[in-house]
Amino acid sequence: MGFSEGSADIVLLAWARHLGLDDAAFAHVRFSLPSDGGGVAGGERLVREDPGATAITFVRLFGHSALTGPAWAIDAAADYDDEELSDHSTLLRLSREHGGHGLGTSALLFADDLPLAQPRGEVTVSHGHPEAIQLEGLCPPDDVNEARLTSMGHCFTVMDGPGHDAAPVACAAYAEWEGILADMGVLVRPELRRQHLGTLATSIAAHEALAAGLTLQWRTALDNRGALALARGLGFADGGTVTSVLLR
């Protein structure tokens, strides 16, 4: 469905705030936004030194790039180009003496409109966290950590079965991010995947977020092909990546 340049500016504003940069930090470099949602190479790398940082974060977004972390990390990263810093192993190597570990590289995808997925029949949707927590107990820990459901304020769990016997089968959730974006996650019971339940749950949550005036953001590990396929199939456009390591 495409992704407008105006919506991309909203995303850049949200990330500028998230990284502790000025609201207009990305605005000095303009870019074109082709129909596939990608960006073209932008200008110089933005940096912010944070002496109290507990992580190093490198973002590539619609042709722009930004790096935040302690001064020693900013200095060490100056010898690397954006492609190299997007590789998690590079940040691990730079931060080895400071206990760098974890997190990795995630794809960033966005949408400002999505088609509405129609259920095959009547469905019940719960808006509570208990059902999302119940679903997490039925799924592998890695999938639970990726979806981040219980850290999000708005949950939409598709239930199967009547009344009190209903069981959760899929949940999509979002957190309001910088008051601008809806940062989304989705989780489906393993034995029920490939039945379009993730698509249905995500569509429900996404349209609630859009109705609230938010732009949609999807973050997922680069090697999570299932989540990437789901997001792109729904109409999310690729916008960039975020690479991070935690520090001691």
N, C-alpha and C positions, 0 to 999 in steps of 0.2 A: 504493500500500500504506500510505500515511500515514507520519508521522514523529512519534515520541512526544515529549512535553514533556521527559521525562527525557533523551532523546538530544539534544535542543536544549540542555539544560544542559551536557552534555558538550562540545558544539561551542563554547559560550560560554566554557567553561573553557579549552579549547585555544587559542582566539583571544586570551583575556586573557593567557595565557602568551606567545603569539607576539608580542603587542604590548608586552610588558614591563609589563603591569598586574598588580595583585594578583589572585590566583586568584578571589576573590569580587567582583571589580570590577563585574561585570554583575548580581550576585545581588540588589542592593538594589532593583531594579525588576522586578516580576513581569509576565508577559504571558500572554495566552491563545494557544494554538496551534490554529487552525482545521484542518479536515480536509484542506484543500488544501496544508498545509505552510507557509503564510505566517504572518507575525506581525502584531501590531497595534502601533500607535505606543507607544514606551516612554517613558523619562524623559529626563533631561538628557544631553547629550553628554559622554562621558568623554574626557579629554585627558591626554597624557603628553608633557612636554617632554624632548627628547633633544638636547643640544647637539652630539653627535657624529653625529647622524643623517645618512645618505646618501640618504634618501628621505623623502617625506611620504606617509603612508598613512591613508586614511579608509575605515572599515568600517561598513556598515549590516548588522545581523544580527538577525533575529527581533525587529524593533522597537527594538533598541538601536543606538547609534552610538558610535564612538570614533575619535579622531584622534591620531596621533603624528607628531612632527617637531620641528625646532628651534623655539625660543621665538618667533622672528619669524613663523613659519608659523602657530603656534597663535594669536598675536595677530591676524594678518591674517584668519584663518578665522572669527573671532568675529562678523564682520559678515555671514556667509553661513549660510543654513539647510542642513539635511541634504540636501535635494534638490539644491541648487546645488553642494554639495561632492562629490556623487556624479557630477557632470559633470566629466570629465577636463579640459575646457578651463578650468574654474574653477581647478583646482590649477595648471595650466600658467601661467595669468595671475598667480596669487599668487606663483609661484616664478620668474618670468621673469628677474628681476635676479640670481637665484642659479643660473641654468643649468638650470632645470627642464626635463626632457625624458623621453619614452618611457613605457613600461608601459601606461597606459590604465586602463579600467574592465573588471572581470571579474565575471560572475555567479558566485554561490556556491550550489551545490546539495548536498544531503545525503541519505543513506539509512542506515537501520539494519537493513534487510532487503530482499532482492531475490529475485524469482523466478529460478530457474536456467534459463538458455537451453540448449536441447538441440541438439547438432550434428546435421546432416542425415546424417552418416555418421561413420566413424572419423576422428579428427583427431590430429595430433601437435603437442604443445605444448613449446616450448623454454623453459627458465628462465634462459638465459644472456644476457649483454649483447651478445656478438658478433652474434647474430641480430637484435637490436633495432637495432644500429648499421648492419647491412646493410640493414634495412628503411628506415632514415632516408635512406640513399643513393638510394633509389628514390622518394622523396617530395619535394615542394616545400619549400624552406627555411622558409617561414612556417608550414607545417603541423608541421614538425619542432620549431620553437621553441615552438609552442603545446602540443605533446604532452609535451615535456620528458622523454622516455623515459630517456635515458642518465644523467639526474641522479637517477633513482629506484632504490631498492635492490632492488625486486622486479619482475621483468619476466616476462611470459607471452606468448610469440610463437607464433601459429598458423602452422604450416608446411604447405606444399603440395608434394607429390611424395615419392618414395621415398628413404630413406637419405640418402647424401651429396649427392644431387641436389635435396634439398628446399630450397625457397625460402620466405622469410618473406612472408606476405600481410597479416597484421594483428598488432598488439601492443598490449596494455594493461599498464600498470605502475602501481605505487603506491610512495610514500615514506611512512614512518612519521613523522607530524607531531606534535610535542610528546608522543610516546608514546601518543597518544589517537586521532588521526585517520589514515585512509589517504587521502593526497592523490593523486588519480588522473589519469592521462592515457592517451590512446588514439591510435593512428595506423594507417591502412589505406592500402594501395597505391591510388593514384588510380584506376587502371583497373579495380579490383575493388570499388569502393565500391557501396553500395546492394545488397549481397548478404548482409547480416546478419553479415559477418565482424567488424565492430566490436562489434556486440552480443555475439557469441560470446566474443571475447577479453575484453571488459569484464566479462562475467558470470563468466568463469573467475577473473580477477584479483580481482574484488569478493568472491567467495565465499571465496577464500583469505584476504583481509583480514578478512572477518567472522569466519572461523574462528579468526583470531588475536586476536579480541576488539576489533577496531578499528571505529570508525564511519566511514562512507565520505564523502569530500568530493570534489566535482567543481568545478574552477575553469576557466572558459573565457571568452574575450572575448564581450562582449555581442552583437557582430555575427556571431559564429560560429553561425549558425542550425543548421548540421548537427550540431555537437557538442551544442548545447542540445536539439535534437530527440532525439538518441540518449540523452542522460542522462534526459530526462523520460520517454521511451518505456520505459526500463529500470525506472523507478520512483523516480528521484531527485526530491526536493522542493525547490522554490526556498526559499532561506533569506536571501538578501541580495546585497550587492555589495561589492567592494573596489576602491577607486580609488587609484592611486599615481603619483607622479612621482619620477624620480631627480634628485638634485642634483649639482652640480659636485663 
